[in-house]
């Protein structure tokens, strides 16, 4: 999409929001900091101009993000009395979850704001532009609308940027991302407070889940992977979100180009999280399996048993990596990036 087309989408969104009295803002299932931060940042900004905003998510807000103002407001329902529905940081309708039933389509204008290049453009208006985080697009929209920033808006948006860049450590952390951080800190967000809240939030239960997974870690042909079964989670009394961050940890292993976490949500349904070194495009692999994401950080949801999901994903990765090696003339394998981190 050309920059002019992207600017046109943003202008259409601005017109819709300026004419709306009630707006529903939706974050994706299993929400992360960018989804929650984008939704809340936009909601608080629109409220400054008198718009009634509801924030929604089919799943609970993670404990590590409950410090954000308004995090307790999320509902798990869709209503027909909103004038506009905005979905943030969500590449396809499956990631919206039950909050948006199929028969609700076209009841109100559906706006999509997302930084994932694999976004399926399922909205009536789609603003999809590659950034380090969707929060950056929200900031651009808020600025274009002439809404002044305050510490609450800035805190929500900076949280999204920090979490999606893993504390400014991913390759997506460019000059634009750093300038965004400066703008938000100048508006009142506390970088230190957000870092502490986000990165000092692991529970002992989470560590027990990680321990179970890491006790059976596999490394073969540049792919490191672990599995977490529903039984594992039940054994330690953990929620599925206890695996959050595990794929990032695996991606720091020097001998691996790809890190994979297989998480059984229920019998026959497996969530797959992928991280990679720059050479391997895990977004393409995830997309081929019905998922999506970024080149170095992606995922998919498979209707399969754990062994079936493992075979499906590992075979797809081997094929992709073999093709890359062949195309490059069998070059030397590289580590997970210069600093030992993958993209997010």
ChimeraX attribute file (.defattr): number of C-alpha atoms within 10 A of each C-alpha:
attribute: neighborCount
match mode: 1-to-1
recipient: residues
	/A:1	8
	/A:2	8
	/A:3	9
	/A:4	9
	/A:5	11
	/A:6	15
	/A:7	13
	/A:8	15
	/A:9	19
	/A:10	23
	/A:11	16
	/A:12	16
	/A:13	23
	/A:14	16
	/A:15	12
	/A:16	17
	/A:17	20
	/A:18	13
	/A:19	12
	/A:20	17
	/A:21	15
	/A:22	19
	/A:23	22
	/A:24	22
	/A:25	26
	/A:26	31
	/A:27	31
	/A:28	26
	/A:29	19
	/A:30	18
	/A:31	22
	/A:32	20
	/A:33	26
	/A:34	28
	/A:35	29
	/A:36	33
	/A:37	33
	/A:38	32
	/A:39	34
	/A:40	31
	/A:41	28
	/A:42	24
	/A:43	21
	/A:44	22
	/A:45	26
	/A:46	22
	/A:47	14
	/A:48	13
	/A:49	13
	/A:50	12
	/A:51	18
	/A:52	16
	/A:53	23
	/A:54	20
	/A:55	25
	/A:56	24
	/A:57	27
	/A:58	22
	/A:59	18
	/A:60	17
	/A:61	21
	/A:62	17
	/A:63	14
	/A:64	18
	/A:65	21
	/A:66	15
	/A:67	14
	/A:68	20
	/A:69	16
	/A:70	17
	/A:71	20
	/A:72	12
	/A:73	11
	/A:74	21
	/A:75	16
	/A:76	15
	/A:77	14
	/A:78	21
	/A:79	12
	/A:80	11
	/A:81	12
	/A:82	19
	/A:83	17
	/A:84	23
	/A:85	26
	/A:86	22
	/A:87	28
	/A:88	28
	/A:89	29
	/A:90	27
	/A:91	25
	/A:92	20
	/A:93	18
	/A:94	14
	/A:95	20
	/A:96	24
	/A:97	17
	/A:98	16
	/A:99	21
	/A:100	20
	/A:101	12
	/A:102	9
	/A:103	7
	/A:104	12
	/A:105	12
	/A:106	10
	/A:107	14
	/A:108	14
	/A:109	17
	/A:110	19
	/A:111	25
	/A:112	27
	/A:113	28
	/A:114	28
	/A:115	23
	/A:116	23
	/A:117	17
	/A:118	22
	/A:119	24
	/A:120	15
	/A:121	19
	/A:122	13
	/A:123	19
	/A:124	12
	/A:125	19
	/A:126	23
	/A:127	25
	/A:128	24
	/A:129	21
	/A:130	16
	/A:131	19
	/A:132	28
	/A:133	30
	/A:134	27
	/A:135	35
	/A:136	25
	/A:137	24
	/A:138	22
	/A:139	24
	/A:140	13
	/A:141	19
	/A:142	19
	/A:143	13
	/A:144	12
	/A:145	17
	/A:146	11
	/A:147	15
	/A:148	12
	/A:149	20
	/A:150	16
	/A:151	15
	/A:152	18
	/A:153	26
	/A:154	26
	/A:155	24
	/A:156	30
	/A:157	32
	/A:158	31
	/A:159	33
	/A:160	27
	/A:161	27
	/A:162	25
	/A:163	20
	/A:164	24
	/A:165	21
	/A:166	20
	/A:167	16
	/A:168	17
	/A:169	16
	/A:170	19
	/A:171	17
	/A:172	20
	/A:173	20
	/A:174	13
	/A:175	9
	/A:176	13
	/A:177	19
	/A:178	14
	/A:179	11
	/A:180	20
	/A:181	22
	/A:182	14
	/A:183	16
	/A:184	24
	/A:185	16
	/A:186	14
	/A:187	17
	/A:188	15
	/A:189	23
	/A:190	16
	/A:191	17
	/A:192	8
	/A:193	12
	/A:194	23
	/A:195	17
	/A:196	11
	/A:197	16
	/A:198	20
	/A:199	13
	/A:200	10
	/A:201	14
	/A:202	14
	/A:203	12
	/A:204	12
	/A:205	15
	/A:206	22
	/A:207	14
	/A:208	18
	/A:209	24
	/A:210	21
	/A:211	11
	/A:212	18
	/A:213	21
	/A:214	16
	/A:215	9
	/A:216	11
	/A:217	13
	/A:218	13
	/A:219	14
	/A:220	11
	/A:221	13
	/A:222	20
	/A:223	22
	/A:224	22
	/A:225	25
	/A:226	22
	/A:227	24
	/A:228	23
	/A:229	21
	/A:230	17
	/A:231	12
	/A:232	19
	/A:233	23
	/A:234	12
	/A:235	12
	/A:236	14
	/A:237	14
	/A:238	18
	/A:239	14
	/A:240	21
	/A:241	15
	/A:242	20
	/A:243	21
	/A:244	17
	/A:245	15
	/A:246	20
	/A:247	24
	/A:248	22
	/A:249	14
	/A:250	27
	/A:251	28
	/A:252	22
	/A:253	19
	/A:254	14
	/A:255	17
	/A:256	22
	/A:257	26
	/A:258	32
	/A:259	29
	/A:260	26
	/A:261	27
	/A:262	27
	/A:263	25
	/A:264	25
	/A:265	18
	/A:266	15
	/A:267	12
	/A:268	13
	/A:269	16
	/A:270	27
	/A:271	21
	/A:272	22
	/A:273	25
	/A:274	30
	/A:275	33
	/A:276	33
	/A:277	26
	/A:278	20
	/A:279	19
	/A:280	20
	/A:281	23
	/A:282	29
	/A:283	25
	/A:284	21
	/A:285	24
	/A:286	26
	/A:287	17
	/A:288	13
	/A:289	16
	/A:290	14
	/A:291	23
	/A:292	26
	/A:293	26
	/A:294	26
	/A:295	25
	/A:296	25
	/A:297	23
	/A:298	26
	/A:299	24
	/A:300	22
	/A:301	22
	/A:302	21
	/A:303	13
	/A:304	17
	/A:305	16
	/A:306	22
	/A:307	11
	/A:308	14
	/A:309	22
	/A:310	20
	/A:311	12
	/A:312	14
	/A:313	21
	/A:314	18
	/A:315	12
	/A:316	18
	/A:317	22
	/A:318	15
	/A:319	13
	/A:320	16
	/A:321	21
	/A:322	14
	/A:323	13
	/A:324	16
	/A:325	16
	/A:326	10
	/A:327	10
	/A:328	11
	/A:329	9
	/A:330	11
	/A:331	10
	/A:332	8
	/A:333	13
	/A:334	15
	/A:335	23
	/A:336	27
	/A:337	19
	/A:338	11
	/A:339	11
	/A:340	14
	/A:341	25
	/A:342	32
	/A:343	25
	/A:344	23
